Amino acid sequence: MRDPTPQSARFARAPARVVAVPASDLEFGRFVRESAHRIAEQAGLEAVLRVRYPRARVRANDLSGLDAVLYAYRDGRWEPPRDA
């Protein structure tokens, strides 16, 4: 049976993808994925992440024509990877 919900409404409840930044922090990534599974709304997800990671920020991509993606930044912004 076809889903009668418009695509934009589905994305409001469940983003196509959530990207954790930095990708090297596996624990943060796991927590982001688990939290996003329960809370797809951007502000709610950010609030949950900030309990454990006070500087966390969640931002949506604003580029039209792309899949809905939320970016969860552990430290509030993107930073280049550190050299090993």
Sequence and secondary structure as in RCSB ss.txt:
>XXXX:A:sequence
MRDPTPQSARFARAPARVVAVPASDLEFGRFVRESAHRIAEQAGLEAVLRVRYPRARVRANDLSGLDAVLYAYRD
GRWEPPRDA
>XXXX:A:secstr
    S HHHHHHHS SEEEEESTT HHHHHHHHHHHHH  SHHHHHHHHHHHSTT EEEE   TTS  EEEEETT
SS       
